Amino acid sequence: MLKLFWSGLRSSPAALGALLLLSNSALAQTTPEVSNIDTTESSSTSLVADPASDILQKIEQYNPIDLSQGGDEPLGQVNAVNQLRDVRPTDWAFQALQNLAQRHQCLLAYPDNTYRGNRAMTRYEFAAGLDACLEQIQRQLATLDTGVSARDMETLRRLQEEFAGELTILRRQVDALEVRTAELEANQFSTTTKLNGEVIFALADAFGDQEPASNIAGGENVQTSFGYRVRMNFDTSFTGKDRLRTRLQAVDVARLDRPTGTSMSRLAFDGDGGSAITLDRLDYRFPLSDTVRVNLGAAGFVADRFVPLLNPLFDSSENGAISRFGRYNPAVYRTAGDTAGIGFEITPSKQFRVDLGYFSSNSGSPIPKNGLFNGAHSALGQITVSPTENIDLAFTYVNSYAPGDDVNVTGTTGSRNAFRPFGSVATSGNHFGLQTSINFNQVTLSAWGGYVSAEAKDGPNEGNKADIWNWLVLLGVEDLGVEGDQLGFIFGMPPKLTDIDNGTSDPSTSLHFETLYRYPLSNNINITPGFMVITNPNHDDNNDTVWIGTVRTTFKF
């Protein structure tokens, strides 16, 4: 007889957390909607099949409706469990379940491993607890660990009868969730990979009087352009602490350095890949210990992949500065080597961090002046100190080398002399950078200074040296008009060749002025109008000022 009783008591496991969520949504409905739920289907744990009308009468006896108190209006959302009065601690059912829980240890589902028997609960929460208790007692009988008294059997039978409606509804919901979960698992893209992406639409134009001697183009020679950039990131984790990032990119945003004749006019998000989809980034990072993380890159691996740039509001090409120069210090972060490499993040404390990296261009080519160590490459070391939560300081040193065909000392930023001081001659460099960032609530002030000592390593000028300097100050104000917006002002001197052995340095000084305002249209869409001015382009006062305007719209998904 006992086995027959428990064979009818079998039920599906129910996750208490999910059921609590269901209970909240149930309370927010009107009372008539609750009464329309079909409860005629018998529960697999029912001992006695009551008619639907009897079940509803028993449900209502715990929470009678007073029509004089506005019964036609929906119930208000309840924010705390102790506000609920469907099953009170003084009710017989509450006390009966509490006694069962204490005798059979069948309600230990709270985070602190206790059954809180002095708190009111909804009928659905109560039904979830009852279902858990039935499961536990059934397991005890199956293993013959303990017996169940006739009194407890009668208590269980009565509880099951009075809460048959809620048990049926909860199990239907759980069955539906299990079906949906199984469908999602069967059709998901990957169990280890997440997809995220971004799209940029860019409208741009440049203006200025032409100086033929320096090839600085005027407004009539630069046409208004409209371009795009699309990036798809596939982030894969194998352990939960690592990440393999694969990025595909298609970009067609005008490079303004070509029609204007100066790299100082380049945009932060430009590129001329057309509609071709390329592998823009492939790198893997993983923790070596609690204080050390390793970064390995096979494509598009540069310093900003892991090194703190200390320009938090403007270093992003999609939401930060509109200019290439305004993103980060070109003297130390745009050096030789931008394909493959390795980096180490060493963080012994929140106040102190060390970053080490090696970067190489054309690492996949085995021909001379290429490969991992014989082509363009650089080695980086940076110390970052945070004396307070609002102040960060960093000192960076980079040693670089590039063969004659791949010289780019400052990453195509600044004057022509600055990124190729000796022409197409093998060049090495000692790069030094000092960066800082200070946050004042909504206002962030960032600044940097950079110096490069370059040396010719080949040809008739071998051994000649050159000095290259740059500096920048950036001010950003967040949440100025609406939450998520940003106003920015940027001012500085792009990389300039100030001194060179047996050569000519830049004759005058260019200044970079930039302002932008990012406005959030939604959580995933930002629009950023921006404007920048370059005086004496290429550090030559014979060249007229270049004016550049752009509107960048960024979509994220």
Secondary structure by P-SEA (a helix, b strand, c coil): caaaaaaaaccccccaaaaaaaaaaaaaccaaaaaacccccccccccccccaaaaaaaaacccccccccccccccccccccccccccccccaaaaaaaaaaaacccccccccccccccccccaaaaaaaaaaaaaaaaaaaaaccccccaaaaaaaaaaaaaaaaaaaaaaaaaaaaaaaaaaaaaccccccbbbbbbbbbbbcbbbbbbcccccccccccccccccbbbbbbbbbbccccbbbbbbbbcccccccccccccccccccccccccccccccccbbbbbccccbbbbbbcccccccccccccccccccccccccccccccccccccccccccbbbbbbbccccbbbbbbccccccccccccccccccccbbbbbbbbcccccbbbbbbbbbbcccccccccccccccccccccccccccccbbbbbbbbbbcccbbbbbbbbbbbbbbcccccccbbbbbbbbbbbbbbcccccccbbbbcccccccccccccccccccbbbbbbbbbbbbbccccbbbbbbbbbbccccccccccbbbbbbbbbbbcc
